[in-house]
Amino acid sequence: MKKQIKRNYENIIDDLEKIIVKLNSAKTPIEESINLFEKGIKLSEEADKELIEIEKNIEKNKKIKKSVSEKIDIEKTFKEIEKIVENIEDQDISIEKATEYYLSALDKISKIESYLKKAKSIIKKYEQ
């Protein structure tokens, strides 16, 4: 059984270009042309998958950078969280509203945590 090695996008494109050159050659027999065409289709599908994976990684990195680089007024955010907690403690609110408040507070706490982790890593760099 042949072991498949994951190739990067550039290698796939290089192989496709070689196939195109052979297909454009008048010296390539028809049977070989058909085989090259089929191989080219498979390579183009592989290239599409690789591009999708690259795009996913780029989007993931953008989201990470955006969430980490966001500046936070920690004092203001803690006050917002305190207000949310007060609203949750109100016995006259619905479960849906309490859930909404909870998720909002959780989001704010997560942002503060991310911000503080980034600040800690920056401080460590300067301490060394």
N, C-alpha and C positions, 0 to 999 in steps of 0.2 A: 504494500500500500504506500502510495506517495505521500510524503509529509508536506503539507502546505505551509509556506512561510508567509506571514503577513507582510505585505509590501507597502511602502508608503506611496503617496499620490504621485510624486515625481517619477518613481520607477514605473508605475502603471502607465503614465503618459508617455514615457520613453518607449515602452514596449508597443503602445498603440501607434506611435509615430513610425516605428520600424515596420509594423504591419502595413501601414498606409503606403509606405515607400514600396514594399514588395507588391502590394495590390496594384499600384500604379505602373508597375513594370510590365512591359509586354512579354517578357521572358517567363513570367510566372504561369505555370500550367493551371488550367481551369480547376482541377481537383484540389490543388494546393491553395488556389484563391478562395475556394469555398471553405476549406479548413481555416485559413487565415481570417476570413470574414467571421466565422463562428467564434474563433478565439477573440477577435476584436470586440464582438458583442459582449462576451463574458468579461473582458477587461473593462469595457465602458461601464458595465453594471458594477464591477468592483470599484471603479473610480467614483461612481455616483455614491456608493455606500461610504467610501472614504471621505468624500466631500461632506456628506451629511454628518459624519462623526466629527469632522473638523469644525463644522458650523456649530454643532452642539457644544463642543469644548469652548469655542469662542464665546458663545452666549453664557455659558456657565461662568467663565472667567469674568465677563462683564458684570454679571449679577454679583459675584463675590466682591469685585473691586468697588462697585457702586455701594453695596451695603457697608463695606468697611470704610470707605472714604467719606461717608456721610458724616458731617459734623453734628454733634448733639449738644444741646444745652442740658446738661445732666440735671441741674437744679430744677429747671422748668419741667423736665420730663418726670422727675420724682413727684412734683406737685400734681402733674396730670394723673399719675398713677394713684396717688392718694385720693384724688377726686373720684377716680374710677372705683377704687375700693369702697369709698363711701356710698357710691351709687349701687354697688353690688350688695352692700349690707342693708340697703333699703328693702324691707320685707314686702313692699307693694309692687315690686317689679316682676315681670314675667320671666320664666326660665330662658326664653329666647333672648330677652334683653340682657339678662345676667350673663349668658353665654357670650353675647356680643361684647359686653364690657370686659369679661375675662380675656377674650382673645385680643382685644385692643391692648390691655395691660401687658399681656404676654409678649405681644409684638414690641411694645416699648421697652420692656425689660431685655428682650433679646438684642435690640439695637444698642442698648447701653452696654450689655455684656460684650458685644462685638467691638464696640468703640474702645472699651477699657482694655480688651485683649490686644488691640492694635497699639494703643498707647503704651502698654507694658512692653511689647516687643520693641518699640522704638526706644524706650528708656533703656532697655537691656543693651541695645546697640551702642548707646552713648556711654554706658557704664564700663564697657570693656576697654 
